[in-house]
């Protein structure tokens, strides 16, 4: 019941000032209407007497009556129903006492507008019906023309309908505006969430690339440094070559990391834009394996780079590099085999990497190993298949199959 008669929302000083101005404006308008409406519309005194209309002269009583029906509007938004009922009943009671054909209905109309614009639809309909009924069936002032009374009643009821529709229209407009603002805020939150998701994906991708570069290069540096340490006394020339290989490998790794950081850098000079490495560097992986003491072979006769999209070619090289790095670091293999094929008719590119090492641990088979997880994720992003399994004769075989015809979103995600 409290919600019906009182708005619990807080009102600022500006809100009270606006309502006070509206109440004073309604009071002034009603005073002008009281003195001018009849006298200006029907200036001839004989015609007014013929129609049963008296010229209105403001008195203290009439001004008080106008004040009773208009000044409570200062509380119209805080107590919308109470102000509406007060102004409507006051107008109805004073209508007869003041011969009130000229007593303005502006107070009840503003109160009705407020109810329709701030309360639910059902309450707005009820208030409109109540106002229309009062205006139509209120007691007529004595000694007044019946025709004029009926016209005035019909006019007041029509104004009540207009005020209710106006208030309801304002309420609908405000609700639509709020809904649009809420949808805009929700869309902004969705865009922020999507942006964070993309940043997270990019962060993971960058971390994977840095892992690939450092793991591949540092493994080679470690192996060559160990070889140089063994050969430094009995074969200085071979040790020197191993040290030179360490220098070349570390330099190449630094250049790759600088290129990656250069692309990420903003506002600090031009970024380096060297193309990402692809399968044209597969021979380097073979050399890397052989430098680590693993006998390696590469088969690329069935691979035509011209029919493979560049982003797939880069992904295949990244997977092959990660697989080769794992062979050197974890497998303890003596032999390795890498094969690349691209079947344009079947629309598929395939990569196979085998070794005769220790095989996969249980955690690796489940995909928990960081290297395997990275390779599987690369293949998944391109709608490809990834299989890592132990060979029957010992060792590990990794197979990757990626379709050449990619969905548009896959291409976008692979390029970040």
N, C-alpha and C positions, 0 to 999 in steps of 0.2 A: 504493500500500500504506500509505503514511503517513496518508492520509486515512481509511483503514479503522480504524486503531487510535487516532488522535488527532484531537481537534477543534482546529482552528487559531484559533478565535475567542478573543478576549481575555476574561478573567474578572475581574470586579471583586472587591474584598474582600468585598462583601456576598454574592456568589455562592459564594465559598469558605465563608463562615460558614454559609450555608443548607445546603450539602452536609455540612459538619461536624456540624450539628445533626441532619440526617437520619441520618447514620452512627451517631451516639451514640444516637439514638432507636431505630434498628434493633437495636443492641447491647443496650440495656436491655430492649426487648421480647423478644428471644430469651432473655435471662437469666431473665426472669419466666416465659416459656413453659416453659423447661427445668425449673424447679422446681415450677411450679404446675399445668401442664396435666394431666398424668397423675394427680397426687395429688388434684386437685379433681374431675376428671371421674370417677375411679374411686377413691373414698377407702378402700374396703375392701381390706385387704392380701390376704385370701384370694382375692378376685376377681382382683386383679392377678397373683398367682402362678398362678391357674388359667388366665389368658389369656397367661401368659408375659411379663408386663410387670414391670419392676423399677422401684421408686420411685427417682426421680432425685435425687441429692444433688450440688449443685455442687462441683466440684473445680477445681484450677488448670488441669487439662487441658481440662475442659469449657469453662471461661471462655476459655481460649486458642483453642479450636476456634470458639467463637462470635465471638471477635474476628477470626479469620481470614476468616470469612464475612460480616462486617458492616462492620468499620472501613475496608476499602478503598473503601467507597461514597463516601468523601470525594472520590475522584477519578473518580466515575462519569460526570460530564459531559465531563471532559477526555479520559479514556481509557475510553469506554463499553464497547467490545468486550473490552478487556483485563480490566476489572473484572468484567464478566459472566462471562467464561471462568474467572477466578480463583475467584470466589465459588461458581460451580457445581461446579467440579472439587474445590474444598476441601470443600464439603458432601458430595459423593459419596464422597470418600476417608475423611472423618471419620465418616461414617454407620455404618460397620461397627466402627470402633475404639471408638466411645463407646456402642455399643448404642443408636444414635441415633434411636429412634422419636420421641424428644422434641426432637431437634436441629432448631431452627427453620429453615425455608426462607425466612425474611424477607429475608435478604441477597441470595440469587439472584433472588428475585421483584422486589426494588427495582431490581437491576441490569438485569433483563429489561425492566421498565417503562421504564428510561432508554434502552435500545437502541431500543425500539419508538417512543419519543416523539422521538428525535433523529436516527434513521437512516432511510434510504429504506424503502419498504414491503417490498421483497424481503429486505432484511436483517432486518427485524422478523419476517417469517414464518420465516426460517431460525433465528433465535434462539429463537422460540417452539417450533419443532419440536425443536430440540436440548434445551431445558429439559424439555419434556414427555417426551422419550425417556429422558433421565437419570432423571427422577423415577419413570417407570414401570418401568424395567429396571435400576435401580441394585441392587447386591448387598444382600440383606436382612441385617439384623443377626442374629447367631447367637442361638439359644434364644428365638425370638420367634414369636408366633402367626402362622400363615400368613394367616389371614383379616384380622387387624389390619394386617399388612404390606400386603396388597392394597388394603385400604380407604385406608390412609395414602398409598400410591402414587397411587391414583386421585384422592384429594383434592389432593395436591400438583400433579398434572398439570392438574387443573381450575383451581387457583389460578394456574398458569403461563399458561393460556389467558386467564384474566380479567386478569392483569397486562399481557399483551401487547395485548389489546383496549383496555384503559384507556390505555396509552401511545400506541397508534395513534390512539385517539379524541382525546387531547390534541393530538397532532401535527396532525390534520386541523382541529381547532378553531383552533389557532394559525395555520395556513395560511389558513383562511377569514378569520380576523380581519385578517391582513396583506393579503389580497386586497381586503377591504372598505376598509381604510385607504388602500391604493394607489389604488383606484377613487375614493375621496373626494378624495384629493390631486389625481388627474388631473382630476376634475370641477372642483375649485377652480381648477386651472391653466387649464382651459377657460373657466371663468367669468371669470377675470382677463383671458385673451386676448380674449374677447368684449367685455368691458368696455372694454379698451384700443381695440379696433376701433371700438366705438360712439363712444368719446371722439374718436378720430381723425376719424370721419365727421362728428361734430358740429363739430369744429374746422374742417374743410374747409368745412362749410356756413356757419359763422359768418364765416370768412374771405371766402367768396363774397358773403355779404350785406353785409359791410363794404365789399368792393370795389364792389358795385353802388351802394351809397349814396354813397360818396366819389367814384367815377368819374362818376356821373350829376350829382351836385351841383357838384363842382369844375369839371367841364366847362362847366356853365351859368354858374358864377361867372366863369370865365376869359373866356367869350365876352362876357358882359355888361360885365365890367371893360374888355375891349378896346374895346367899343362906346362906353363912357363916356369912355375916353381919346380916341377920335376925335372925339366930339361936344362935349367940355367947352368948347371955345372958340366954335364956330360954332352950336351948339344946346344951350345950358346946360340947358334944360328936359328935353330928351331924355336928356342925360347924367345929370341928376338922377334920372330914372325908371329908367335902367339901374342906377345905384348902389343905388336902393331895391330893385330886383329882386335885386341881389347880396346885399343884406342879408336879404331874405326867403328866398332860396334857402339861404344859409348857416345861417340860423336853423332852417329846416326840417331840414336835414341834421344839425345838432347835436342836435335833438330826437329824430330817428330813432336816432342813435348812443346817446344817453342812454337811450332806451327799451330798446335791445338790451343795453346794459351793465346796466341795472336788472334785467332778467330773469335775467342771469347772476349777479348779485350774491347772496351768501348771508351772513346774519348781520350785515348792515350796514343794516338798515332794510327797509321793505317795497319789493318790486319793482314797477316799473311794468308794467302788463299791458294796454296799448293793443293792439287787434287789428292783425294784420299787414295791410298794404295789399293790395288786390285790384284787379280790373279797374274798379272804380268810379273809379279815379284815372287811367284811360286818357286822359282829356281833358288831364290835366297833362302827359302825354308829348307830346301834340300841341302844347301851349303851349311846352314845352321846345324842340321842334324849330323852331317858328316863331321863338322867341326867338333861336335860333342862326342864323336866316336861311334855314331850310329850309322850303319850302312843303309843308305836311303835310295829309293827309286821313285820317279815321278812319271805318271802317264797322263798326258793331256791331249793325245791325238784325237779323241772324240769330243773335244771342247772347242767350240767356236765362239770367241768373245763377241763377234759381231751380232750374234742372235741373242745374247744375254744382256738384259738391261744393266746399266752401270751400277745401280745400287745393289742388285743381286750379286754382281761380280765382286763388289767390295765386301759384301756380307760373307760370301764363300771364302774369300781370302782371310777375313778375320777369324772365321771358324777354323780354317785350316791352320792358321798361325797359333790359335789357342790349343788345338789338338797337338801340334808339334811341340809346343812349349811343355805341355803335360807329359809327353813322351820323354823329353829330356830331363825334366825335373822329378818325375814320379815313377816312370815305368821301369827304368833299368833295362831298357831294350837294347838289343844288338842290331836289329833290322827293323826297318819301317818302310811302308809303301803308301804313296799318296796318288789317288786317281781322281781326275775331273772329267766329267762328260756333260754334254748339253745336247739333248734330243729335241730338235725343233719340232719334229712331227708330234711327239708326245707332249711338247710344251713344258719340259721339265729340265732343270739343271741338277746334277748329282755330284756329291763329294763323298769319297771314301778314304779313311785314314786307318791303317792297320799297323800294329807293332807286335813283337813277340816277347813283350815284357812280362811284368808280374800280374797284369790284369787289373780289373777294377775291384776296389773294396766294396763292402756292402753299402756304405754310405754313398759311394760314387754312383752305383747302379740306381739308387733311389733319386739321384739328381741333386743331392745336397751339396756336393762338391762345387766350389765357386766356379771353377773353369767349365765344368759340364753344365752348370746352370746358365752361365753366360752364353754358351753355344746353343743350348736349347732355346733360350729366349730370343736369340737372333733369328733362329729358324722359325719360331712361332710368330714373330712379328711380320714375317713374310709369308704366312700361311703355309709354311713348310713342315716337313716331318723330320724328326731327329731321333736316332736310335744309337745307344751306346751299350755294347754287350761284350762279354768275354768270348774269345774264339775257342773252338773245341780243342785246337792244338796248342792253346796257351796264348796269352796276350789279349789285346783289345782291338775291337773294330768299331769305328764310328762311321755312321752313314747319315748323310743329310740329303734331302730331296726338296727342292724349292720350285714351285710353279713359275714359269716365265711370265704368264699373264697375271698381273697383280691387280687387286682392287685399288681404287684410287686412294683410299684411306691408308692402305699399307705403305704406298709410296710416300705419302706425306709423313707418316710416323717414322719411316726409316731415315728420312732426311731431317727430322726434328723440326 
